[in-house]
Amino acid sequence: STFALETHARPALKREIVLTGELDIAAVPALETALRRARSAGHEVALDLSQITFIDIYAARSVLKAALAASLAGQTLTLVSPSPAVERVLALMRAEDFIASERPRQVGRRRLRQPGRTSLTW
């Protein structure tokens, strides 16, 4: 499967980035560029990961670093409907422990694997 990235403007200064296919080390530069552009324009970013069939550790780390950078800048990066492949890699990274904190920390709001939820937000 190949990788594709689409960016869509949404109301209220929100930018949606839809990813499809395999998110691996080769796709990370395009993803980081799209995230950086959206953040530099002051947009809240929704990253749709529902169509990701594969994600490697390098790409997952890049997504987590982008979420932290957005939070530290007072912005929001929301992962929308992470696919089972994305959830599995985050679990292997033990990232669900990091992002499922009950109390607010410096990196902002976090949700993962809560019943009825289809997104996780930092």
C-alpha positions in Angstrom: 0.0 0.0 0.0 1.2 3.5 -0.8 1.1 6.6 1.4 -1.1 9.6 0.7 -1.7 12.8 2.5 -4.5 15.3 2.0 -5.0 18.6 3.8 -8.5 20.1 4.2 -9.5 23.5 5.7 -12.3 23.2 8.2 -14.3 26.0 9.9 -13.0 27.8 13.0 -9.3 27.7 12.0 -9.1 23.9 12.0 -7.0 22.0 9.6 -7.6 18.3 8.9 -4.9 16.1 7.6 -6.1 12.8 6.2 -3.5 10.0 5.9 -4.0 6.8 4.0 -1.8 3.7 3.5 1.5 3.0 5.1 3.0 5.6 7.4 6.7 4.7 7.6 10.0 6.5 7.7 9.8 7.5 4.0 6.4 9.3 4.6 7.5 11.2 7.8 9.0 14.2 6.0 5.8 14.9 4.2 3.8 14.4 7.4 6.1 16.7 9.4 5.9 19.4 6.7 2.1 19.3 6.7 1.9 19.4 10.5 4.5 22.3 10.7 2.6 24.3 8.1 -0.7 23.9 9.8 0.7 24.7 13.2 2.7 27.8 11.9 -0.6 29.2 10.5 -2.1 28.9 14.0 -4.5 26.1 13.1 -5.8 23.4 15.4 -5.0 20.2 13.6 -7.0 17.0 13.3 -4.9 14.1 12.1 -7.2 11.4 10.6 -5.4 8.0 11.0 -8.4 5.8 10.3 -7.0 4.6 6.9 -3.5 3.9 8.0 -2.7 0.2 7.3 0.8 0.3 8.8 2.8 2.6 11.0 6.4 2.1 12.0 8.0 3.2 15.2 9.8 6.2 13.6 6.5 7.6 12.2 4.6 6.9 15.5 7.4 8.8 17.4 7.1 11.7 14.9 3.3 11.9 15.6 3.9 11.9 19.3 6.6 14.6 19.1 4.3 16.7 16.9 1.5 16.4 19.5 3.9 17.5 22.3 5.2 20.4 20.2 1.6 21.5 19.5 0.7 21.3 23.1 3.7 23.3 24.3 2.8 26.0 21.8 -0.7 26.1 23.2 -2.3 24.4 20.2 -4.2 21.2 19.7 -3.4 18.1 17.7 -6.2 15.5 17.6 -5.7 12.0 16.3 -9.0 11.1 14.7 -10.0 7.4 14.7 -6.6 5.8 15.0 -6.7 2.5 13.1 -6.0 -0.8 14.8 -2.4 -0.7 13.4 -1.8 2.7 14.9 -3.3 1.7 18.3 -1.1 -1.4 18.3 2.1 0.5 17.7 1.1 3.1 20.4 0.5 0.2 22.8 3.8 -1.4 22.0 5.5 2.0 22.6 3.6 2.1 25.9 2.3 5.5 24.6 -1.2 4.7 25.9 0.2 4.9 29.4 1.7 8.3 28.6 -1.5 9.7 27.0 -4.1 8.1 29.2 -3.3 10.2 32.3 -6.3 11.0 34.4 -4.9 14.3 35.6 -4.0 17.2 33.3 -0.3 17.5 32.7 1.8 20.0 30.7 1.1 18.2 27.4 -2.7 18.9 27.6 -5.8 16.8 27.2 -5.4 13.1 26.5 -7.8 10.3 25.6 -7.2 6.9 24.2 -9.3 3.7 24.2 -12.2 5.1 26.1 -15.5 3.6 25.4 -17.4 5.6 22.7 -14.4 7.7 21.8 -13.0 7.8 18.3 -10.2 10.2 18.8 -7.4 11.0 21.1 -6.4 14.5 21.9 -3.3 16.1 23.4 
